[in-house]
């Protein structure tokens, strides 16, 4: 089976995983399952999925911790499932490296649409050509070809989404990029998720760069518009 079609579904509600799995298989995906936090990490390591559907509330340890551990060895897309409306669940999940979230109850067709949109994300547009020159902005250096970022000579580990956002901003250092443009460039024009994901990922990106939103060195907020590079 092509690994680009392998999906891991993690939820302790076994009937729900069965329903999700049947829809994914009907779409041509190879589906693996786990029903608790430790097994989610183990199975993710074993099957190397391209995408993981991961519930927040799991036995063993929760989906946020599972996401954190999976991010240590996997660059799979991760969609978090949560039964809570509170923003904290969503923010915590995304800050651990998830790409999107969906709130229960949801239609399986909605989830499939999110999965399809996620897998259409235009990674190549932000990676740049193999011979592209690295971008240097102050103490930040971004090598799109090698997908390496350093700050003052020290390597910074970014998730795939964080790197792609930074690459889009760094490619236009004098411009202000709107949230909608960032969504289109990183998530794709067919993205149907919440624009809030941009703010969460930008916040985590800043943290990893050692940046301060109130006195930015690298990524600045332009209120009511979007984001730009530099102190402004």
Secondary structure, 3 states (H helix, E strand, C coil): CCHHHEEEEECCCHHHHHHHHHHHHHCCCEEEEECEHHHHHHHHHHHCCCEEEEECCCECCCHHHHHHHHCCCCCCEEEEEECCCCHHHHHHHHHCCCCEEEECCCCHHHHHHHHHHHHCCCHHHHHCCCCCCCEEECCEEEECCCCEEEECCEEECCCHHHHHHHHHHHCCCCCEEEHHHHHHHHHCCCCCCCCHHHHHHHHHHHHHHCCCHHHCCCEEEECCCEEEECCC
